[in-house]
Amino acid sequence: MLLQKQGTKSELLVIIILITTTIIFSSNLILEYEKRLEESSAYQNLELQFLSVQQKANAYSDIFDPYLSLNLQPSGLTYEKTVTDEGNTQSNQTNMMLSADLQLLHVFGTNIGLSLPVQYTSTSDGDSDLIMNSLGLNISRKLFSEEKAEKLEIKAQYLKTINSLEQQEWALFFNLVTDLFNQKYYEGLEAVNRKRMEIFATQYENATDEDVKDSYKQQNLLAQKSLLNTEKMIEQISLFSPKEFNQLYDQIKALIQKMYADYLEHPFNQHFKQIQILELEAEKALTEKKRWFMPYIFNPTLSFTLEYYFDDTESIGFETDDFDWSDLEFLPDDFNWPNLGFQAGDFKWSIGVSGSLDIFDRGERETAALKRKNTYDIKLLELQEEKERIEKELRKIALDIDISKVDLELKELDYENEMQKAEKSLELYKEGFITLEEKQLTLLEMEQSRLDYIQALHQLYLHQLTLMQESGTSLGGYLDEEKN
């Protein structure tokens, strides 16, 4: 099974489209999310890594996607000019040798190449000749091919890259969510603390008792400290304009609710890529374990070449018509100089064996063999540990969700109590039993309680997103596909 990358962020787009049945969405949310993906150097680097690993995977999976290259070899393109002593040009000639090479890689562990050489000659006499008279075939492979292990390694690397991309997408999505949630909470808290400072300052000015004044001053300083801490938190947020924030905040809440509802409908259909990666690595280790002896044996590269001539080629050697054979007295009268050219239908082939074998080393082969023997057992341990880790992490997050639900109920009760206190303070203020500042402080306590309730709701949403992430839910558009 090889994996293939599909449309970016398609799953998230589908979810957002589904939510439009309950709320009208603009493109603001997806545009903001895609903007953060584009501006993330980590994400962009991972996409480049993905393309590199994808190219390696395709080299093993698609033999009909060959390499085709044109090579100017061996002499390339040359221009020759002959000049006499008197400076007269006798002749000039242009030569070009071009070879078209087609390479099929990893065909059952074998590399197959085709070569079609072309030679072009043009002289000053106006004569030109195009020669394309042969076809070459080259085949090579290791005697003991370990292509299965190589394929498994490529698949594991592919999954690792996809998993890294998805985790980075989740990280950027969490950043977007927390920015919105923090802006909602801390801007409200900033307004509460600022108003408290004003009220305590007024009470401090109106008080006559020194102990009371000191108490108001202390409360004012506490509110000032809380305000400064709030402003520090706001500085760390990528703030949105009020109009944009209101749209995005409503959208993100509805999106999380929809995502989690869909997750609860299919909680056991999630795919843990960490487990799949370790399973592939364990399978690769088992394949290598069965061949633990490979470092000790001679594993040569076998090669076969065939050159077929479908047209005549010129003789290579002396120009026999211009040579005075009488000078070679040792040759018999009936000697015929060999014709080193080829005729149409001729072919030549060769078989080769190449490689090396270390006779003595310093234990490198023993270490390599030992690694092959033991890696499989180590991968099985890692696989079991990862399964246990995921199981514990999911149970922990499920408990975090339950705790957040209880905390949310508590905050809701506190908010209801503060609302009752606020209603009572309004009545007391109307009847003149409390001051304006005391009434305002009661209303601020109610607002603080409301913000605490919102913060607890945010925490619940974040735990739900964490559960989906740890369950292997894909946020972006990277899907697993089987490929024959």
C-alpha positions as CSV (number, residue, x, y, z in Angstrom):
1,M,0.0,0.0,0.0
2,L,1.4,3.3,-1.1
3,L,-0.1,6.6,0.0
4,Q,-1.0,9.5,-2.2
5,K,-1.6,13.2,-1.3
6,Q,-4.9,14.6,-2.3
7,G,-6.5,18.1,-2.3
8,T,-5.1,20.2,0.5
9,K,-7.4,20.9,3.5
10,S,-10.3,19.1,1.7
11,E,-11.6,17.4,4.8
12,L,-11.8,20.6,6.7
13,L,-13.6,22.3,3.7
14,V,-16.2,19.5,3.6
15,I,-16.8,19.9,7.4
16,I,-17.2,23.7,7.0
17,I,-19.6,23.2,4.1
18,L,-21.7,20.8,6.2
19,I,-22.0,23.4,9.0
20,T,-23.6,25.9,6.7
21,T,-26.9,24.1,7.5
22,T,-26.9,25.8,10.9
23,I,-24.8,28.9,10.4
24,I,-23.9,31.1,7.4
25,F,-20.2,31.0,6.8
26,S,-18.0,33.4,4.9
27,S,-14.6,32.2,3.6
28,N,-12.9,34.0,6.5
29,L,-12.1,31.0,8.6
30,I,-10.6,28.8,5.9
31,L,-8.7,31.8,4.4
32,E,-7.2,32.6,7.8
33,Y,-6.3,28.9,8.3
34,E,-4.7,28.7,4.8
35,K,-2.9,31.9,5.4
36,R,-1.3,30.4,8.5
37,L,-0.2,27.4,6.6
38,E,1.4,29.5,3.9
39,E,3.2,31.6,6.4
40,S,4.6,28.7,8.4
41,S,8.2,27.9,7.5
42,A,7.9,24.5,9.3
43,Y,4.8,23.5,7.2
44,Q,6.4,24.7,4.0
45,N,9.6,22.6,4.7
46,L,7.4,19.6,5.4
47,E,5.6,20.0,2.1
48,L,9.0,20.0,0.3
49,Q,10.0,16.8,2.2
50,F,6.7,15.3,1.2
51,L,7.3,15.9,-2.5
52,S,10.8,14.3,-2.1
53,V,9.4,11.2,-0.4
54,Q,6.6,11.0,-2.9
55,Q,9.1,11.0,-5.8
56,K,10.9,8.1,-4.2
57,A,7.6,6.2,-3.7
58,N,6.6,6.7,-7.3
59,A,9.9,5.4,-8.5
60,Y,9.1,2.0,-6.8
61,S,5.4,1.9,-7.6
62,D,5.1,3.2,-11.2
63,I,7.3,1.5,-13.8
64,F,5.5,3.4,-16.6
65,D,6.9,6.7,-15.3
66,P,10.4,6.3,-16.7
67,Y,13.4,8.6,-16.9
68,L,14.1,9.9,-20.4
69,S,17.2,12.0,-21.1
70,L,19.2,13.3,-24.0
71,N,22.9,13.2,-23.7
72,L,25.5,14.9,-26.0
73,Q,28.1,12.1,-25.8
74,P,30.9,11.1,-26.1
75,S,32.3,13.9,-28.2
76,G,29.1,16.1,-28.0
77,L,28.9,18.9,-30.6
78,T,32.2,19.8,-32.4
79,Y,33.2,22.0,-35.2
80,E,36.5,21.2,-37.0
81,K,38.4,23.5,-39.4
82,T,41.5,22.6,-41.4
83,V,43.9,25.5,-42.4
84,T,47.1,25.1,-44.6
85,D,50.4,26.8,-43.9
86,E,49.5,29.5,-46.4
87,G,46.5,30.3,-44.4
88,N,44.0,28.8,-46.8
89,T,41.0,26.9,-45.4
90,Q,40.8,23.5,-46.9
91,S,37.7,22.1,-45.2
92,N,35.4,22.4,-42.2
93,Q,33.2,19.9,-40.6
94,T,30.4,19.8,-37.9
95,N,29.9,16.6,-35.9
96,M,27.3,15.9,-33.3
97,M,26.7,12.7,-31.3
98,L,23.4,12.6,-29.3
99,S,22.1,9.7,-27.3
100,A,18.5,9.3,-26.1
101,D,18.4,7.1,-23.0
102,L,15.2,5.6,-21.4
103,Q,15.5,4.2,-17.9
104,L,13.0,2.0,-16.1
105,L,13.9,1.6,-12.5
106,H,13.0,-1.0,-9.9
107,V,11.2,-3.5,-12.2
108,F,11.2,-6.5,-10.0
109,G,14.5,-5.3,-8.5
110,T,16.0,-4.7,-11.9
111,N,17.1,-1.5,-13.7
112,I,16.4,-1.6,-17.4
113,G,17.7,1.0,-19.9
114,L,17.4,1.6,-23.6
115,S,19.8,3.8,-25.6
116,L,19.4,5.1,-29.1
117,P,22.6,6.9,-30.4
118,V,22.4,9.4,-33.2
119,Q,25.3,10.9,-35.2
120,Y,25.1,13.9,-37.5
121,T,27.9,15.1,-39.8
122,S,28.0,18.1,-42.0
123,T,31.0,19.2,-44.3
124,S,32.0,22.3,-46.1
125,D,31.1,20.6,-49.4
126,G,27.5,20.7,-48.4
127,D,27.3,17.0,-47.6
128,S,25.5,16.0,-44.5
129,D,24.7,12.6,-43.0
130,L,22.4,11.5,-40.2
131,I,23.3,8.1,-38.8
132,M,20.9,6.3,-36.5
133,N,21.7,2.6,-36.9
134,S,21.7,0.8,-33.6
135,L,19.7,0.3,-30.4
136,G,21.3,-0.6,-27.0
137,L,19.7,-2.5,-24.1
138,N,21.2,-2.5,-20.6
139,I,19.9,-4.6,-17.7
140,S,21.4,-4.7,-14.2
141,R,20.4,-6.0,-10.8
142,K,21.8,-7.2,-7.6
143,L,22.1,-11.0,-7.3
144,F,20.2,-10.9,-4.0
145,S,17.7,-8.0,-4.3
146,E,16.3,-6.4,-1.1
147,E,13.7,-4.4,-2.9
148,K,10.9,-5.5,-0.6
149,A,12.7,-4.0,2.4
150,E,13.5,-0.8,0.4
151,K,9.8,-0.5,-0.5
152,L,8.7,-0.9,3.1
153,E,11.2,1.7,4.2
154,I,9.9,4.2,1.6
155,K,6.3,3.5,2.7
156,A,7.3,4.2,6.3
157,Q,9.0,7.4,5.3
158,Y,6.0,8.4,3.3
159,L,3.7,7.9,6.3
160,K,6.1,9.7,8.6
161,T,6.1,12.8,6.3
162,I,2.3,12.7,6.0
163,N,1.9,12.3,9.8
164,S,4.3,15.3,10.3
165,L,2.3,17.4,7.9
166,E,-1.0,16.5,9.7
167,Q,0.5,17.2,13.1
168,Q,1.7,20.6,11.9
169,E,-1.7,21.3,10.5
170,W,-3.2,20.5,13.9
171,A,-0.7,22.7,15.6
172,L,-1.5,25.7,13.4
173,F,-5.3,25.0,13.8
174,F,-4.8,24.9,17.6
175,N,-3.0,28.2,17.3
176,L,-5.9,29.7,15.5
177,V,-8.4,28.4,18.0
178,T,-6.4,29.5,21.0
179,D,-5.9,33.0,19.6
180,L,-9.7,33.3,19.2
181,F,-10.4,31.9,22.6
182,N,-7.8,34.0,24.3
183,Q,-8.9,37.1,22.6
184,K,-12.4,36.5,23.8
185,Y,-11.4,35.9,27.4
186,Y,-8.5,38.3,27.9
187,E,-10.2,41.3,26.2
188,G,-13.2,40.8,28.5
189,L,-10.9,40.4,31.5
190,E,-9.0,43.5,30.5
191,A,-12.2,45.5,30.6
192,V,-13.2,44.1,34.0
193,N,-9.9,44.8,35.6
194,R,-9.7,48.3,34.1
195,K,-13.2,49.1,35.5
196,R,-12.3,47.7,38.9
197,M,-9.3,50.0,39.0
198,E,-11.5,53.0,38.3
199,I,-14.0,52.0,41.1
200,F,-11.3,51.3,43.7
201,A,-9.6,54.6,42.8
202,T,-12.9,56.4,43.3
203,Q,-13.5,54.6,46.6
204,Y,-10.0,55.4,47.7
205,E,-10.6,59.1,47.1
206,N,-14.0,59.2,48.9
207,A,-12.9,57.2,51.9
208,T,-11.9,59.0,55.1
209,D,-10.8,56.2,57.3
210,E,-7.1,55.4,56.8
211,D,-7.6,51.6,57.2
212,V,-10.4,51.7,54.6
213,K,-8.2,53.7,52.2
214,D,-5.4,51.2,52.6
215,S,-7.8,48.4,51.8
216,Y,-9.0,50.2,48.6
217,K,-5.4,51.0,47.6
218,Q,-4.5,47.3,48.0
219,Q,-7.5,46.2,45.9
220,N,-6.6,48.8,43.3
221,L,-3.0,47.5,43.1
222,L,-4.3,43.9,42.8
223,A,-6.6,45.0,39.9
224,Q,-3.6,46.9,38.3
225,K,-1.4,43.8,38.6
226,S,-4.2,41.6,37.0
227,L,-4.6,44.2,34.3
228,L,-0.9,44.2,33.5
229,N,-0.8,40.4,33.3
230,T,-3.8,40.4,31.0
231,E,-2.2,43.0,28.7
232,K,0.9,40.7,28.7
233,M,-1.2,37.8,27.5
234,I,-2.9,39.9,24.9
235,E,0.5,40.9,23.5
236,Q,1.1,37.2,22.6
237,I,-2.2,36.9,20.6
238,S,-2.6,37.6,16.9
239,L,-5.6,39.9,17.4
240,F,-8.4,40.2,15.0
241,S,-10.6,43.2,14.3
242,P,-13.9,43.3,16.2
243,K,-16.0,42.5,13.1
244,E,-13.7,39.7,11.9
245,F,-13.3,38.3,15.4
246,N,-17.1,38.0,15.9
247,Q,-17.4,36.0,12.6
248,L,-14.5,33.7,13.3
249,Y,-15.4,33.1,16.9
250,D,-18.9,31.9,16.0
251,Q,-17.6,29.8,13.1
252,I,-14.9,28.1,15.1
253,K,-17.2,27.1,17.9
254,A,-19.7,25.6,15.5
255,L,-16.9,23.9,13.6
256,I,-15.6,22.2,16.7
257,Q,-19.0,21.1,17.8
258,K,-19.6,19.5,14.3
259,M,-16.2,17.9,14.2
260,Y,-16.7,16.3,17.6
261,A,-20.2,15.1,16.9
262,D,-18.9,13.4,13.7
263,Y,-16.0,11.9,15.7
264,L,-18.4,10.4,18.3
265,E,-20.4,8.7,15.6
266,H,-17.3,6.9,14.3
267,P,-14.9,6.8,17.3
268,F,-13.4,3.4,16.3
269,N,-12.7,4.1,12.7
270,Q,-9.6,6.3,13.3
271,H,-6.2,5.3,11.8
272,F,-3.1,5.7,14.0
273,K,-0.3,6.5,11.6
274,Q,2.2,6.0,14.4
275,I,1.1,2.4,14.6
276,Q,1.1,2.0,10.8
277,I,4.6,3.4,10.6
278,L,6.0,1.0,13.3
279,E,4.2,-1.9,11.6
280,L,5.9,-1.1,8.4
281,E,9.2,-0.8,10.1
282,A,8.7,-4.1,11.9
283,E,7.8,-5.8,8.6
284,K,11.0,-4.4,7.1
285,A,13.1,-5.5,10.0
286,L,11.6,-9.0,9.7
287,T,12.5,-9.1,6.0
288,E,16.1,-8.1,6.9
289,K,16.3,-10.6,9.8
290,K,15.6,-13.5,7.4
291,R,18.6,-12.3,5.5
292,W,20.9,-11.6,8.5
293,F,23.8,-13.1,6.6
294,M,23.8,-10.5,3.8
295,P,26.8,-8.5,5.2
296,Y,29.0,-11.7,5.0
297,I,28.2,-12.8,1.4
298,F,29.3,-11.7,-2.0
299,N,26.3,-9.9,-3.6
300,P,27.5,-8.8,-7.0
301,T,25.7,-6.7,-9.6
302,L,24.8,-8.7,-12.7
303,S,24.6,-6.8,-15.9
304,F,23.6,-7.7,-19.5
305,T,24.1,-5.4,-22.5
306,L,22.8,-5.9,-26.0
307,E,23.5,-3.7,-29.0
308,Y,21.5,-4.4,-32.2
309,Y,22.3,-2.8,-35.6
310,F,19.4,-2.2,-37.9
311,D,21.5,-0.4,-40.5
312,D,25.0,-0.8,-41.8
313,T,27.9,0.9,-40.1
314,E,31.2,2.0,-41.7
315,S,34.4,0.0,-41.4
316,I,36.8,1.1,-38.7
317,G,40.5,1.0,-39.4
318,F,42.8,1.9,-42.3
319,E,41.6,3.3,-45.5
320,T,42.7,0.2,-47.5
321,D,42.6,1.8,-50.9
322,D,45.3,4.4,-50.1
323,F,47.6,2.0,-48.2
324,D,50.6,0.4,-49.9
325,W,50.3,-3.2,-48.8
326,S,53.7,-4.2,-50.3
327,D,55.3,-2.6,-47.3
328,L,53.9,-5.4,-45.1
329,E,56.0,-8.3,-46.4
330,F,55.1,-10.6,-43.6
331,L,51.4,-10.7,-44.6
332,P,50.3,-13.6,-46.9
333,D,49.2,-12.8,-50.4
334,D,45.6,-13.7,-49.7
335,F,45.3,-11.7,-46.4
336,N,42.1,-9.6,-46.0
337,W,42.0,-6.7,-43.6
338,P,39.2,-7.3,-41.1
339,N,36.0,-5.2,-41.5
340,L,35.3,-3.9,-38.0
341,G,31.9,-2.3,-39.1
342,F,28.5,-3.9,-38.7
343,Q,25.8,-4.8,-41.1
344,A,22.0,-4.6,-40.6
345,G,20.9,-7.5,-38.4
346,D,24.2,-7.8,-36.6
347,F,24.2,-7.6,-32.8
348,K,26.7,-7.9,-29.9
349,W,26.0,-8.7,-26.3
350,S,27.9,-9.1,-23.1
351,I,27.3,-10.4,-19.5
352,G,29.1,-8.9,-16.6
353,V,29.5,-9.5,-12.9
354,S,30.9,-6.7,-10.6
355,G,31.2,-6.2,-6.9
356,S,33.4,-6.5,-3.9
357,L,33.7,-8.6,-0.7
358,D,35.5,-7.6,2.4
359,I,37.8,-10.4,3.7
360,F,38.9,-8.7,6.9
361,D,37.3,-5.9,8.8
362,R,37.0,-4.5,12.3
363,G,33.7,-6.0,13.2
364,E,31.5,-3.9,10.9
365,R,29.9,-6.9,9.2
366,E,29.3,-8.6,12.6
367,T,27.6,-5.5,13.9
368,A,25.5,-5.1,10.7
369,A,24.4,-8.8,11.0
370,L,23.6,-8.4,14.7
371,K,21.5,-5.3,13.9
372,R,19.5,-7.3,11.3
373,K,18.9,-10.1,13.9
374,N,17.8,-7.8,16.7
375,T,16.0,-4.9,15.1
376,Y,12.8,-6.8,14.5
377,D,12.4,-7.6,18.2
378,I,13.1,-4.0,19.1
379,K,10.5,-2.8,16.6
380,L,7.9,-5.2,18.2
381,L,8.7,-3.6,21.6
382,E,8.4,-0.1,20.2
383,L,5.1,-1.1,18.6
384,Q,3.7,-2.5,21.8
385,E,4.9,0.6,23.8
386,E,3.3,2.9,21.3
387,K,0.0,1.1,21.5
388,E,0.1,1.3,25.3
389,R,1.1,5.0,25.1
390,I,-1.8,5.9,22.8
391,E,-4.3,3.9,24.9
392,K,-3.2,5.7,28.1
393,E,-3.2,9.1,26.4
394,L,-6.7,8.6,25.1
395,R,-7.9,7.5,28.5
396,K,-6.2,10.6,30.0
397,I,-7.8,12.9,27.5
398,A,-11.2,11.3,28.0
399,L,-10.8,12.0,31.8
400,D,-9.8,15.6,31.0
401,I,-13.0,16.0,29.0
402,D,-15.1,14.6,31.9
403,I,-13.2,16.9,34.3
404,S,-13.9,19.9,32.0
405,K,-17.6,19.0,31.9
406,V,-17.8,19.0,35.7
407,D,-15.8,22.2,35.9
408,L,-18.1,23.8,33.3
409,E,-21.1,22.8,35.4
410,L,-19.5,24.4,38.5
411,K,-18.7,27.6,36.6
412,E,-22.3,27.6,35.4
413,L,-23.6,27.4,39.0
414,D,-21.2,30.2,40.0
415,Y,-22.4,32.3,37.2
416,E,-26.0,31.7,38.2
417,N,-25.3,32.6,41.8
418,E,-23.5,35.8,40.7
419,M,-26.4,36.8,38.5
420,Q,-28.7,36.4,41.5
421,K,-26.4,38.5,43.6
422,A,-26.4,41.1,40.8
423,E,-30.2,41.2,40.7
424,K,-30.3,41.6,44.5
425,S,-27.7,44.4,44.4
426,L,-29.7,46.3,41.9
427,E,-32.7,46.2,44.2
428,L,-30.6,47.2,47.2
429,Y,-29.1,50.1,45.2
430,K,-32.6,51.3,44.1
431,E,-33.6,51.3,47.8
432,G,-30.4,53.1,48.8
433,F,-28.9,50.4,50.9
434,I,-25.6,50.2,48.9
435,T,-23.5,52.7,46.9
436,L,-23.1,52.9,43.2
437,E,-19.6,51.6,43.4
438,E,-20.7,48.5,45.4
439,K,-23.4,47.8,42.8
440,Q,-20.8,48.1,40.0
441,L,-18.5,45.8,41.8
442,T,-21.2,43.2,42.1
443,L,-21.9,43.5,38.4
444,L,-18.2,43.1,37.6
445,E,-18.1,39.9,39.8
446,M,-21.0,38.6,37.6
447,E,-19.0,39.5,34.5
448,Q,-15.9,37.8,35.9
449,S,-18.0,34.7,36.6
450,R,-19.3,34.7,33.0
451,L,-15.8,35.0,31.6
452,D,-14.7,32.0,33.9
453,Y,-17.6,30.0,32.4
454,I,-16.5,30.9,28.9
455,Q,-12.9,29.9,29.7
456,A,-14.1,26.5,31.0
457,L,-16.1,26.0,27.8
458,H,-13.0,26.8,25.8
459,Q,-11.0,24.3,27.8
460,L,-13.6,21.6,27.0
461,Y,-13.4,22.4,23.3
462,L,-9.6,22.2,23.4
463,H,-9.7,18.8,25.1
464,Q,-12.2,17.6,22.5
465,L,-9.9,18.7,19.7
466,T,-6.9,17.0,21.5
467,L,-8.9,13.7,21.6
468,M,-9.6,13.9,17.9
469,Q,-5.9,14.7,17.1
470,E,-4.6,11.8,19.3
471,S,-7.2,9.5,17.8
472,G,-5.5,9.9,14.4
473,T,-8.2,12.2,12.9
474,S,-6.9,13.9,9.8
475,L,-7.5,17.6,9.8
476,G,-6.2,18.3,6.3
477,G,-6.5,16.6,2.9
478,Y,-4.0,13.8,3.3
479,L,-5.8,10.5,3.0
480,D,-4.6,6.9,2.9
481,E,-5.3,5.1,-0.3
482,E,-4.5,1.6,-1.4
483,K,-2.6,1.3,-4.7
484,N,-2.0,-1.9,-6.6
